[in-house]
Amino acid sequence: MQTPLKITFRHMTPSDALEAHVREHVENLERVYDRIIACDVVIDAPAGRHASGESFDVRIHLTVPNGSFNVCHDRPCDDTPLDAYAAVREAFGSLERMLGKHRSFRRESRGRPEARIS
């Protein structure tokens, strides 16, 4: 990655363990797609979370050559609370699928056979 990873914690105390969890996911993304320019992650705890048990929101902005991706993992519709780790995992899962499609599309448009992402 050309610029350092930026992780922002909102309405919560920064957590070294959660930051390490995010960094691990970013490293996995870099294995899938090695042309990542920048990645900004915002983890947002709802106000009053200690009493209500609500889920965390995770927003990711990823910049690659010729484009960018935005993933916003909001609170689930079924009101099942997700902890911060699960919300990060789901957001990065969505981003990895988007990035895989982007990579496949770029290969197909250049006339190369589609690469399989494992």
C-alpha positions as a Python dict, from the first residue, in 0.01 Angstrom:
ca = {
    (1, 'M'): (0, 0, 0),
    (2, 'Q'): (134, 340, -94),
    (3, 'T'): (-14, 533, 198),
    (4, 'P'): (-40, 412, 558),
    (5, 'L'): (-357, 244, 674),
    (6, 'K'): (-583, 487, 861),
    (7, 'I'): (-807, 349, 1136),
    (8, 'T'): (-1051, 578, 1317),
    (9, 'F'): (-1248, 483, 1628),
    (10, 'R'): (-1563, 687, 1692),
    (11, 'H'): (-1759, 693, 2018),
    (12, 'M'): (-1524, 434, 2166),
    (13, 'T'): (-1181, 396, 2318),
    (14, 'P'): (-920, 284, 2061),
    (15, 'S'): (-838, -84, 2095),
    (16, 'D'): (-500, -233, 2004),
    (17, 'A'): (-658, -576, 1957),
    (18, 'L'): (-928, -442, 1725),
    (19, 'E'): (-668, -243, 1532),
    (20, 'A'): (-461, -562, 1489),
    (21, 'H'): (-777, -738, 1365),
    (22, 'V'): (-828, -467, 1101),
    (23, 'R'): (-461, -480, 997),
    (24, 'E'): (-487, -856, 950),
    (25, 'H'): (-784, -811, 717),
    (26, 'V'): (-599, -544, 518),
    (27, 'E'): (-300, -776, 479),
    (28, 'N'): (-535, -1045, 346),
    (29, 'L'): (-677, -795, 96),
    (30, 'E'): (-325, -709, -20),
    (31, 'R'): (-270, -1080, -96),
    (32, 'V'): (-585, -1081, -310),
    (33, 'Y'): (-505, -753, -486),
    (34, 'D'): (-153, -613, -458),
    (35, 'R'): (-226, -274, -617),
    (36, 'I'): (-405, -113, -321),
    (37, 'I'): (-311, 253, -285),
    (38, 'A'): (-489, 351, 38),
    (39, 'C'): (-734, 217, 293),
    (40, 'D'): (-932, 415, 552),
    (41, 'V'): (-1140, 230, 812),
    (42, 'V'): (-1388, 389, 1053),
    (43, 'I'): (-1531, 183, 1338),
    (44, 'D'): (-1827, 355, 1499),
    (45, 'A'): (-1984, 243, 1825),
    (46, 'P'): (-2339, 365, 1875),
    (47, 'A'): (-2387, 622, 2148),
    (48, 'G'): (-2497, 455, 2469),
    (49, 'R'): (-2386, 112, 2351),
    (50, 'H'): (-2313, -6, 2704),
    (51, 'A'): (-2682, -5, 2788),
    (52, 'S'): (-2847, -94, 2459),
    (53, 'G'): (-2626, -367, 2311),
    (54, 'E'): (-2647, -221, 1961),
    (55, 'S'): (-2417, -318, 1676),
    (56, 'F'): (-2110, -137, 1550),
    (57, 'D'): (-2092, 38, 1215),
    (58, 'V'): (-1784, -14, 997),
    (59, 'R'): (-1699, 202, 696),
    (60, 'I'): (-1411, 124, 462),
    (61, 'H'): (-1280, 339, 179),
    (62, 'L'): (-1028, 156, -39),
    (63, 'T'): (-842, 326, -323),
    (64, 'V'): (-695, 130, -614),
    (65, 'P'): (-563, 245, -952),
    (66, 'N'): (-855, 353, -1171),
    (67, 'G'): (-1111, 351, -892),
    (68, 'S'): (-1215, 323, -532),
    (69, 'F'): (-1450, 114, -322),
    (70, 'N'): (-1672, 216, -34),
    (71, 'V'): (-1820, -37, 205),
    (72, 'C'): (-2059, 64, 478),
    (73, 'H'): (-2157, -212, 716),
    (74, 'D'): (-2445, -66, 914),
    (75, 'R'): (-2643, -227, 1187),
    (76, 'P'): (-2823, -538, 1061),
    (77, 'C'): (-3192, -521, 979),
    (78, 'D'): (-3281, -815, 1201),
    (79, 'D'): (-3164, -626, 1512),
    (80, 'T'): (-2909, -896, 1596),
    (81, 'P'): (-2626, -709, 1765),
    (82, 'L'): (-2279, -758, 1617),
    (83, 'D'): (-1967, -694, 1815),
    (84, 'A'): (-1692, -484, 1658),
    (85, 'Y'): (-1492, -788, 1542),
    (86, 'A'): (-1789, -944, 1362),
    (87, 'A'): (-1880, -611, 1200),
    (88, 'V'): (-1520, -567, 1077),
    (89, 'R'): (-1516, -925, 945),
    (90, 'E'): (-1841, -878, 753),
    (91, 'A'): (-1734, -541, 608),
    (92, 'F'): (-1402, -679, 486),
    (93, 'G'): (-1579, -986, 346),
    (94, 'S'): (-1797, -760, 134),
    (95, 'L'): (-1496, -558, 27),
    (96, 'E'): (-1302, -871, -70),
    (97, 'R'): (-1590, -989, -291),
    (98, 'M'): (-1608, -646, -459),
    (99, 'L'): (-1233, -641, -511),
    (100, 'G'): (-1239, -992, -656),
    (101, 'K'): (-1503, -891, -909),
    (102, 'H'): (-1302, -580, -997),
    (103, 'R'): (-988, -786, -1047),
    (104, 'S'): (-1169, -1041, -1264),
    (105, 'F'): (-1329, -766, -1472),
    (106, 'R'): (-992, -595, -1526),
    (107, 'R'): (-835, -925, -1639),
    (108, 'E'): (-1122, -1003, -1875),
    (109, 'S'): (-1111, -655, -2028),
    (110, 'R'): (-741, -703, -2104),
    (111, 'G'): (-803, -1038, -2270),
    (112, 'R'): (-637, -1242, -1997),
    (113, 'P'): (-800, -1552, -1855),
    (114, 'E'): (-991, -1496, -1535),
    (115, 'A'): (-785, -1561, -1224),
    (116, 'R'): (-930, -1761, -942),
    (117, 'I'): (-918, -1592, -601),
    (118, 'S'): (-883, -1830, -313),
}
